[in-house]
């Protein structure tokens, strides 16, 4: 349910379409993914020390879910009542709040998965959840396509409100979970830098992940470039493409990740490079179906990178060590995301569509870096 909500309120599809359609400044689009991702990553190191006090991690996870629900709910009146600039600014601010909730959920969900699911099945768990949410989101996108001519603004507000309701609805379902993680007191004094120096596998994973972030960073520009070519209501097609990609590929990526997360990262990275390269050379054709098809291919690759990376991190550590690694990796990635976001916000108005080529180049570097990752099994 939370994954379905993430798809419906995605910073790669829904939010860039919202900002473009209301006429918000283009630089705001460049900040959507960095704010959503870095805002949920950078706070994780200080939050880690507080979370470790709570043996029952599912309680902290519920707080994160509630924060996300309230932040999304606040976006509805911002879009409905404010003019372009202030609506866009409101969305960015509320996205920061949502990201804090994601930070709590990100830290604790890894602990919950590690405590409740044994090694060798975790990739399938991530894959099944992503696949089911993709199917449900695909049905939602179908309803949007059928009603797009008459209910554009209403459907837009409905998507945002429904995503908030989905988060709230997960709270009673989580009462059946009991994920207890005992604190390992000997790790309490380990510093941020000591954690980085202590495991080369973690360092290489962080470098690879920073480069492969572009599988997410590049996605909003697929949407915004296509929207700038044709101002009709195209959002449902991109949601459908993302949903179908998650539904068709997530379980496969999860199964492959359980066998070899490193190999899965490489295969998924190649797919992202192919999608980015093809879009750069074909976007001028102005074909909605071709652009959506390439976005689907990119989404397949992104699902693989994300599933494999999560499985890899779950498998190379356990207990509080896992929490330590997650917080360290996410904090570094968060700052890198901010740097990329700031850079692209400045560069995009200058180079326009050529930003696709630049980001695809970083994906190629990320593919190369993945060969430094050690085998986790």
ZALUM-868566 format. One record per residue (C-alpha): chain; x, y negated, z; residue in one letter. Coordinates in steps of 0.2 Angstrom, whole numbers, m for minus. Example, Ala and Ser with C-alpha at 12.3 -4.5 7.8 and 13.67 -1.06 7.14 Angstrom:
cadena=A	px=62	py=22	pz=39	residuo=A
cadena=A	px=68	py=5	pz=36	residuo=S
***
This chain:
cadena=A	px=0	py=0	pz=0	residuo=X
cadena=A	px=14	py=m12	pz=4	residuo=X
cadena=A	px=23	py=m7	pz=m13	residuo=X
cadena=A	px=6	py=m11	pz=m22	residuo=X
cadena=A	px=5	py=m28	pz=m13	residuo=X
cadena=A	px=23	py=m31	pz=m18	residuo=X
cadena=A	px=19	py=m28	pz=m37	residuo=X
cadena=A	px=4	py=m39	pz=m36	residuo=X
cadena=A	px=13	py=m54	pz=m29	residuo=X
cadena=A	px=29	py=m50	pz=m37	residuo=X
cadena=A	px=42	py=m64	pz=m40	residuo=X
cadena=A	px=46	py=m56	pz=m56	residuo=X
cadena=A	px=28	py=m57	pz=m64	residuo=X
cadena=A	px=14	py=m65	pz=m54	residuo=X
cadena=A	px=23	py=m80	pz=m47	residuo=X
cadena=A	px=33	py=m85	pz=m62	residuo=X
cadena=A	px=17	py=m84	pz=m72	residuo=X
cadena=A	px=8	py=m95	pz=m59	residuo=X
cadena=A	px=22	py=m108	pz=m59	residuo=X
cadena=A	px=22	py=m109	pz=m78	residuo=X
cadena=A	px=3	py=m110	pz=m80	residuo=X
cadena=A	px=1	py=m124	pz=m67	residuo=X
cadena=A	px=15	py=m134	pz=m75	residuo=X
cadena=A	px=28	py=m133	pz=m60	residuo=X
cadena=A	px=46	py=m138	pz=m64	residuo=X
cadena=A	px=56	py=m124	pz=m73	residuo=X
cadena=A	px=70	py=m124	pz=m60	residuo=X
cadena=A	px=57	py=m117	pz=m48	residuo=X
cadena=A	px=56	py=m101	pz=m58	residuo=X
cadena=A	px=75	py=m99	pz=m56	residuo=X
cadena=A	px=73	py=m99	pz=m37	residuo=X
cadena=A	px=59	py=m87	pz=m35	residuo=X
cadena=A	px=69	py=m70	pz=m35	residuo=X
cadena=A	px=83	py=m78	pz=m25	residuo=X
cadena=A	px=72	py=m85	pz=m12	residuo=X
cadena=A	px=62	py=m69	pz=m10	residuo=X
cadena=A	px=77	py=m58	pz=m10	residuo=X
cadena=A	px=90	py=m68	pz=0	residuo=X
cadena=A	px=77	py=m74	pz=12	residuo=X
cadena=A	px=74	py=m56	pz=17	residuo=X
cadena=A	px=92	py=m52	pz=17	residuo=X
cadena=A	px=102	py=m65	pz=25	residuo=X
cadena=A	px=93	py=m65	pz=42	residuo=X
cadena=A	px=96	py=m46	pz=44	residuo=X
cadena=A	px=112	py=m47	pz=53	residuo=X
cadena=A	px=106	py=m58	pz=68	residuo=X
cadena=A	px=89	py=m48	pz=68	residuo=X
cadena=A	px=99	py=m32	pz=69	residuo=X
cadena=A	px=105	py=m35	pz=86	residuo=X
cadena=A	px=87	py=m39	pz=92	residuo=X
cadena=A	px=79	py=m24	pz=83	residuo=X
cadena=A	px=91	py=m12	pz=91	residuo=X
cadena=A	px=83	py=m16	pz=108	residuo=X
cadena=A	px=67	py=m7	pz=102	residuo=X
cadena=A	px=68	py=11	pz=101	residuo=X
cadena=A	px=51	py=12	pz=93	residuo=X
cadena=A	px=55	py=4	pz=76	residuo=X
cadena=A	px=37	py=5	pz=69	residuo=X
cadena=A	px=32	py=m9	pz=81	residuo=X
cadena=A	px=44	py=m21	pz=73	residuo=X
cadena=A	px=39	py=m16	pz=56	residuo=X
cadena=A	px=21	py=m21	pz=60	residuo=X
cadena=A	px=26	py=m39	pz=65	residuo=X
cadena=A	px=35	py=m40	pz=48	residuo=X
cadena=A	px=19	py=m34	pz=39	residuo=X
cadena=A	px=8	py=m47	pz=47	residuo=X
cadena=A	px=20	py=m61	pz=43	residuo=X
cadena=A	px=20	py=m56	pz=25	residuo=X
cadena=A	px=1	py=m55	pz=24	residuo=X
cadena=A	px=m1	py=m73	pz=32	residuo=X
cadena=A	px=11	py=m80	pz=20	residuo=X
cadena=A	px=3	py=m73	pz=4	residuo=X
cadena=A	px=m14	py=m79	pz=11	residuo=X
cadena=A	px=m7	py=m97	pz=12	residuo=X
cadena=A	px=m3	py=m97	pz=m6	residuo=X
cadena=A	px=m21	py=m96	pz=m11	residuo=X
cadena=A	px=m26	py=m114	pz=m6	residuo=X
cadena=A	px=m9	py=m120	pz=m12	residuo=X
cadena=A	px=m13	py=m114	pz=m30	residuo=X
cadena=A	px=m32	py=m119	pz=m29	residuo=X
cadena=A	px=m30	py=m137	pz=m21	residuo=X
cadena=A	px=m13	py=m144	pz=m25	residuo=X
cadena=A	px=m6	py=m152	pz=m40	residuo=X
cadena=A	px=8	py=m144	pz=m50	residuo=X
cadena=A	px=24	py=m150	pz=m40	residuo=X
cadena=A	px=17	py=m148	pz=m23	residuo=X
cadena=A	px=8	py=m131	pz=m27	residuo=X
cadena=A	px=25	py=m125	pz=m33	residuo=X
cadena=A	px=34	py=m132	pz=m18	residuo=X
cadena=A	px=21	py=m124	pz=m7	residuo=X
cadena=A	px=23	py=m107	pz=m15	residuo=X
cadena=A	px=42	py=m108	pz=m13	residuo=X
cadena=A	px=41	py=m112	pz=6	residuo=X
cadena=A	px=28	py=m99	pz=9	residuo=X
cadena=A	px=39	py=m87	pz=m1	residuo=X
cadena=A	px=53	py=m91	pz=12	residuo=X
cadena=A	px=41	py=m86	pz=26	residuo=X
cadena=A	px=36	py=m70	pz=17	residuo=X
cadena=A	px=54	py=m66	pz=15	residuo=X
cadena=A	px=57	py=m66	pz=34	residuo=X
cadena=A	px=43	py=m53	pz=36	residuo=X
cadena=A	px=52	py=m43	pz=23	residuo=X
cadena=A	px=68	py=m44	pz=32	residuo=X
cadena=A	px=60	py=m36	pz=48	residuo=X
cadena=A	px=52	py=m23	pz=37	residuo=X
cadena=A	px=67	py=m19	pz=27	residuo=X
cadena=A	px=78	py=m16	pz=42	residuo=X
cadena=A	px=65	py=m5	pz=51	residuo=X
cadena=A	px=58	py=5	pz=36	residuo=X
cadena=A	px=76	py=12	pz=33	residuo=X
cadena=A	px=76	py=18	pz=51	residuo=X
cadena=A	px=58	py=25	pz=50	residuo=X
cadena=A	px=63	py=34	pz=34	residuo=X
cadena=A	px=79	py=41	pz=41	residuo=X
cadena=A	px=71	py=47	pz=57	residuo=X
cadena=A	px=55	py=55	pz=50	residuo=X
cadena=A	px=62	py=62	pz=33	residuo=X
cadena=A	px=77	py=74	pz=32	residuo=X
cadena=A	px=91	py=71	pz=20	residuo=X
cadena=A	px=87	py=78	pz=2	residuo=X
cadena=A	px=69	py=72	pz=2	residuo=X
cadena=A	px=71	py=53	pz=5	residuo=X
cadena=A	px=73	py=49	pz=m14	residuo=X
cadena=A	px=57	py=59	pz=m17	residuo=X
cadena=A	px=48	py=49	pz=m3	residuo=X
cadena=A	px=53	py=32	pz=m11	residuo=X
cadena=A	px=48	py=39	pz=m28	residuo=X
cadena=A	px=31	py=45	pz=m23	residuo=X
cadena=A	px=26	py=29	pz=m14	residuo=X
cadena=A	px=32	py=19	pz=m29	residuo=X
cadena=A	px=23	py=30	pz=m42	residuo=X
cadena=A	px=6	py=29	pz=m33	residuo=X
cadena=A	px=7	py=11	pz=m30	residuo=X
cadena=A	px=12	py=9	pz=m49	residuo=X
cadena=A	px=m4	py=19	pz=m53	residuo=X
cadena=A	px=m15	py=8	pz=m42	residuo=X
cadena=A	px=m7	py=m8	pz=m49	residuo=X
cadena=A	px=m10	py=m2	pz=m67	residuo=X
cadena=A	px=m28	py=0	pz=m63	residuo=X
cadena=A	px=m28	py=m18	pz=m56	residuo=X
cadena=A	px=m20	py=m24	pz=m72	residuo=X
cadena=A	px=m33	py=m15	pz=m83	residuo=X
cadena=A	px=m47	py=m25	pz=m74	residuo=X
cadena=A	px=m37	py=m41	pz=m76	residuo=X
cadena=A	px=m36	py=m38	pz=m95	residuo=X
cadena=A	px=m54	py=m34	pz=m97	residuo=X
cadena=A	px=m59	py=m49	pz=m87	residuo=X
cadena=A	px=m46	py=m61	pz=m93	residuo=X
cadena=A	px=m56	py=m72	pz=m105	residuo=X
cadena=A	px=m69	py=m77	pz=m91	residuo=X
cadena=A	px=m60	py=m76	pz=m74	residuo=X
cadena=A	px=m42	py=m82	pz=m76	residuo=X
cadena=A	px=m41	py=m93	pz=m61	residuo=X
cadena=A	px=m53	py=m82	pz=m51	residuo=X
cadena=A	px=m43	py=m67	pz=m55	residuo=X
cadena=A	px=m27	py=m76	pz=m50	residuo=X
cadena=A	px=m33	py=m80	pz=m33	residuo=X
cadena=A	px=m40	py=m63	pz=m31	residuo=X
cadena=A	px=m23	py=m55	pz=m34	residuo=X
cadena=A	px=m15	py=m65	pz=m21	residuo=X
cadena=A	px=m29	py=m63	pz=m8	residuo=X
cadena=A	px=m30	py=m44	pz=m12	residuo=X
cadena=A	px=m11	py=m42	pz=m9	residuo=X
cadena=A	px=m13	py=m50	pz=8	residuo=X
cadena=A	px=m27	py=m39	pz=13	residuo=X
cadena=A	px=m17	py=m24	pz=8	residuo=X
cadena=A	px=m3	py=m28	pz=20	residuo=X
cadena=A	px=m16	py=m30	pz=34	residuo=X
cadena=A	px=m24	py=m14	pz=30	residuo=X
cadena=A	px=m7	py=m4	pz=33	residuo=X
cadena=A	px=m7	py=m9	pz=51	residuo=X
cadena=A	px=m19	py=4	pz=58	residuo=X
cadena=A	px=m12	py=17	pz=46	residuo=X
cadena=A	px=5	py=15	pz=54	residuo=X
cadena=A	px=m1	py=19	pz=72	residuo=X
cadena=A	px=1	py=38	pz=67	residuo=X
cadena=A	px=20	py=35	pz=65	residuo=X
cadena=A	px=33	py=37	pz=79	residuo=X
cadena=A	px=50	py=33	pz=73	residuo=X
cadena=A	px=62	py=32	pz=88	residuo=X
cadena=A	px=80	py=27	pz=85	residuo=X
cadena=A	px=91	py=28	pz=100	residuo=X
cadena=A	px=104	py=14	pz=102	residuo=X
cadena=A	px=122	py=19	pz=100	residuo=X
cadena=A	px=130	py=7	pz=113	residuo=X
cadena=A	px=148	py=10	pz=106	residuo=X
cadena=A	px=143	py=1	pz=90	residuo=X
cadena=A	px=136	py=m15	pz=99	residuo=X
cadena=A	px=152	py=m24	pz=98	residuo=X
cadena=A	px=156	py=m21	pz=80	residuo=X
cadena=A	px=158	py=m37	pz=70	residuo=X
cadena=A	px=152	py=m41	pz=53	residuo=X
cadena=A	px=169	py=m40	pz=46	residuo=X
cadena=A	px=174	py=m24	pz=55	residuo=X
cadena=A	px=159	py=m16	pz=48	residuo=X
cadena=A	px=164	py=m21	pz=30	residuo=X
cadena=A	px=182	py=m15	pz=33	residuo=X
cadena=A	px=177	py=1	pz=41	residuo=X
cadena=A	px=169	py=10	pz=25	residuo=X
cadena=A	px=176	py=7	pz=8	residuo=X
cadena=A	px=160	py=16	pz=1	residuo=X
cadena=A	px=149	py=2	pz=9	residuo=X
cadena=A	px=160	py=m12	pz=1	residuo=X
cadena=A	px=159	py=m4	pz=m16	residuo=X
cadena=A	px=140	py=m2	pz=m14	residuo=X
cadena=A	px=139	py=m20	pz=m10	residuo=X
cadena=A	px=149	py=m26	pz=m25	residuo=X
cadena=A	px=139	py=m15	pz=m37	residuo=X
cadena=A	px=123	py=m21	pz=m29	residuo=X
cadena=A	px=127	py=m39	pz=m31	residuo=X
cadena=A	px=131	py=m37	pz=m50	residuo=X
cadena=A	px=116	py=m26	pz=m53	residuo=X
cadena=A	px=105	py=m39	pz=m44	residuo=X
cadena=A	px=103	py=m45	pz=m62	residuo=X
cadena=A	px=90	py=m31	pz=m65	residuo=X
cadena=A	px=79	py=m41	pz=m54	residuo=X
cadena=A	px=85	py=m59	pz=m58	residuo=X
cadena=A	px=83	py=m57	pz=m77	residuo=X
cadena=A	px=65	py=m51	pz=m76	residuo=X
cadena=A	px=56	py=m68	pz=m73	residuo=X
cadena=A	px=64	py=m75	pz=m88	residuo=X
cadena=A	px=56	py=m62	pz=m99	residuo=X
cadena=A	px=40	py=m68	pz=m92	residuo=X
cadena=A	px=43	py=m87	pz=m93	residuo=X
cadena=A	px=51	py=m86	pz=m111	residuo=X
cadena=A	px=36	py=m76	pz=m117	residuo=X
cadena=A	px=23	py=m88	pz=m108	residuo=X
cadena=A	px=32	py=m103	pz=m116	residuo=X
cadena=A	px=29	py=m95	pz=m133	residuo=X
cadena=A	px=10	py=m92	pz=m130	residuo=X
cadena=A	px=0	py=m100	pz=m116	residuo=X
cadena=A	px=m14	py=m87	pz=m116	residuo=X
cadena=A	px=m17	py=m76	pz=m101	residuo=X
cadena=A	px=m3	py=m64	pz=m103	residuo=X
cadena=A	px=1	py=m60	pz=m84	residuo=X
cadena=A	px=m9	py=m43	pz=m84	residuo=X
cadena=A	px=1	py=m36	pz=m98	residuo=X
cadena=A	px=17	py=m39	pz=m88	residuo=X
cadena=A	px=10	py=m32	pz=m72	residuo=X
cadena=A	px=4	py=m17	pz=m82	residuo=X
cadena=A	px=21	py=m14	pz=m89	residuo=X
cadena=A	px=29	py=m15	pz=m72	residuo=X
cadena=A	px=16	py=m4	pz=m64	residuo=X
cadena=A	px=17	py=9	pz=m78	residuo=X
cadena=A	px=36	py=9	pz=m77	residuo=X
cadena=A	px=35	py=12	pz=m58	residuo=X
cadena=A	px=21	py=26	pz=m60	residuo=X
cadena=A	px=30	py=35	pz=m74	residuo=X
cadena=A	px=48	py=34	pz=m68	residuo=X
cadena=A	px=49	py=33	pz=m49	residuo=X
cadena=A	px=47	py=51	pz=m44	residuo=X
cadena=A	px=60	py=56	pz=m57	residuo=X
cadena=A	px=72	py=43	pz=m51	residuo=X
cadena=A	px=69	py=49	pz=m33	residuo=X
cadena=A	px=72	py=67	pz=m38	residuo=X
cadena=A	px=88	py=62	pz=m47	residuo=X
cadena=A	px=94	py=52	pz=m32	residuo=X
cadena=A	px=92	py=66	pz=m20	residuo=X
cadena=A	px=104	py=76	pz=m32	residuo=X
cadena=A	px=116	py=61	pz=m36	residuo=X
cadena=A	px=111	py=43	pz=m32	residuo=X
cadena=A	px=128	py=37	pz=m40	residuo=X
cadena=A	px=124	py=45	pz=m57	residuo=X
cadena=A	px=106	py=39	pz=m56	residuo=X
cadena=A	px=113	py=21	pz=m53	residuo=X
cadena=A	px=123	py=22	pz=m69	residuo=X
cadena=A	px=109	py=29	pz=m80	residuo=X
cadena=A	px=97	py=16	pz=m73	residuo=X
cadena=A	px=110	py=2	pz=m76	residuo=X
cadena=A	px=112	py=7	pz=m94	residuo=X
cadena=A	px=93	py=6	pz=m97	residuo=X
cadena=A	px=93	py=m12	pz=m90	residuo=X
cadena=A	px=108	py=m17	pz=m101	residuo=X
cadena=A	px=99	py=m10	pz=m117	residuo=X
cadena=A	px=83	py=m20	pz=m112	residuo=X
cadena=A	px=92	py=m36	pz=m109	residuo=X
cadena=A	px=102	py=m35	pz=m125	residuo=X
cadena=A	px=87	py=m31	pz=m135	residuo=X
cadena=A	px=76	py=m45	pz=m128	residuo=X
cadena=A	px=90	py=m58	pz=m131	residuo=X
cadena=A	px=91	py=m53	pz=m150	residuo=X
cadena=A	px=72	py=m51	pz=m152	residuo=X
cadena=A	px=63	py=m64	pz=m142	residuo=X
cadena=A	px=63	py=m76	pz=m156	residuo=X
cadena=A	px=51	py=m65	pz=m165	residuo=X
cadena=A	px=37	py=m71	pz=m153	residuo=X
cadena=A	px=30	py=m54	pz=m152	residuo=X
cadena=A	px=20	py=m51	pz=m136	residuo=X
cadena=A	px=20	py=m32	pz=m137	residuo=X
cadena=A	px=38	py=m31	pz=m141	residuo=X
cadena=A	px=42	py=m43	pz=m126	residuo=X
cadena=A	px=31	py=m33	pz=m114	residuo=X
cadena=A	px=38	py=m16	pz=m121	residuo=X
cadena=A	px=56	py=m22	pz=m117	residuo=X
cadena=A	px=50	py=m28	pz=m100	residuo=X
cadena=A	px=43	py=m11	pz=m97	residuo=X
cadena=A	px=60	py=m4	pz=m101	residuo=X
cadena=A	px=69	py=m16	pz=m89	residuo=X
cadena=A	px=56	py=m11	pz=m76	residuo=X
cadena=A	px=60	py=7	pz=m78	residuo=X
cadena=A	px=79	py=3	pz=m76	residuo=X
cadena=A	px=76	py=m8	pz=m61	residuo=X
cadena=A	px=65	py=6	pz=m52	residuo=X
cadena=A	px=80	py=18	pz=m55	residuo=X
cadena=A	px=93	py=5	pz=m48	residuo=X
cadena=A	px=82	py=1	pz=m33	residuo=X
cadena=A	px=78	py=19	pz=m28	residuo=X
cadena=A	px=95	py=26	pz=m31	residuo=X
cadena=A	px=103	py=12	pz=m21	residuo=X
cadena=A	px=91	py=14	pz=m6	residuo=X
cadena=A	px=94	py=33	pz=m6	residuo=X
cadena=A	px=113	py=31	pz=m7	residuo=X
cadena=A	px=113	py=19	pz=8	residuo=X
cadena=A	px=101	py=31	pz=18	residuo=X
cadena=A	px=113	py=46	pz=15	residuo=X
cadena=A	px=130	py=38	pz=19	residuo=X
cadena=A	px=125	py=33	pz=37	residuo=X
cadena=A	px=113	py=38	pz=51	residuo=X
cadena=A	px=105	py=31	pz=67	residuo=X
cadena=A	px=111	py=14	pz=72	residuo=X
cadena=A	px=125	py=15	pz=60	residuo=X
cadena=A	px=113	py=15	pz=46	residuo=X
cadena=A	px=105	py=m1	pz=53	residuo=X
cadena=A	px=122	py=m9	pz=54	residuo=X
cadena=A	px=126	py=m5	pz=36	residuo=X
cadena=A	px=109	py=m11	pz=30	residuo=X
cadena=A	px=111	py=m27	pz=39	residuo=X
cadena=A	px=129	py=m30	pz=33	residuo=X
cadena=A	px=125	py=m26	pz=15	residuo=X
cadena=A	px=109	py=m36	pz=14	residuo=X
cadena=A	px=117	py=m51	pz=22	residuo=X
cadena=A	px=131	py=m52	pz=9	residuo=X
cadena=A	px=119	py=m49	pz=m5	residuo=X
cadena=A	px=108	py=m62	pz=2	residuo=X
cadena=A	px=121	py=m75	pz=1	residuo=X
cadena=A	px=126	py=m70	pz=m16	residuo=X
cadena=A	px=108	py=m71	pz=m22	residuo=X
cadena=A	px=107	py=m89	pz=m16	residuo=X
cadena=A	px=123	py=m93	pz=m26	residuo=X
cadena=A	px=116	py=m85	pz=m41	residuo=X
cadena=A	px=100	py=m93	pz=m39	residuo=X
cadena=A	px=108	py=m111	pz=m37	residuo=X
cadena=A	px=119	py=m108	pz=m52	residuo=X
cadena=A	px=105	py=m102	pz=m63	residuo=X
cadena=A	px=93	py=m116	pz=m58	residuo=X
cadena=A	px=107	py=m128	pz=m64	residuo=X
cadena=A	px=112	py=m118	pz=m80	residuo=X
cadena=A	px=94	py=m113	pz=m86	residuo=X
cadena=A	px=89	py=m130	pz=m92	residuo=X
cadena=A	px=106	py=m132	pz=m101	residuo=X
cadena=A	px=107	py=m115	pz=m110	residuo=X
cadena=A	px=88	py=m110	pz=m110	residuo=X
cadena=A	px=86	py=m93	pz=m118	residuo=X
cadena=A	px=105	py=m89	pz=m118	residuo=X
cadena=A	px=103	py=m86	pz=m99	residuo=X
cadena=A	px=97	py=m68	pz=m104	residuo=X
cadena=A	px=114	py=m65	pz=m112	residuo=X
cadena=A	px=124	py=m71	pz=m97	residuo=X
cadena=A	px=114	py=m60	pz=m85	residuo=X
cadena=A	px=115	py=m45	pz=m96	residuo=X
cadena=A	px=134	py=m47	pz=m96	residuo=X
cadena=A	px=133	py=m46	pz=m77	residuo=X
cadena=A	px=123	py=m30	pz=m78	residuo=X
cadena=A	px=137	py=m23	pz=m89	residuo=X
cadena=A	px=150	py=m27	pz=m75	residuo=X
cadena=A	px=138	py=m19	pz=m62	residuo=X
cadena=A	px=138	py=m3	pz=m73	residuo=X
cadena=A	px=157	py=m3	pz=m73	residuo=X
cadena=A	px=158	py=m6	pz=m54	residuo=X
cadena=A	px=147	py=9	pz=m51	residuo=X
cadena=A	px=161	py=21	pz=m56	residuo=X
cadena=A	px=170	py=15	pz=m40	residuo=X
cadena=A	px=156	py=22	pz=m29	residuo=X
cadena=A	px=161	py=38	pz=m20	residuo=X
cadena=A	px=149	py=53	pz=m21	residuo=X
cadena=A	px=137	py=54	pz=m6	residuo=X
cadena=A	px=133	py=72	pz=m7	residuo=X
***
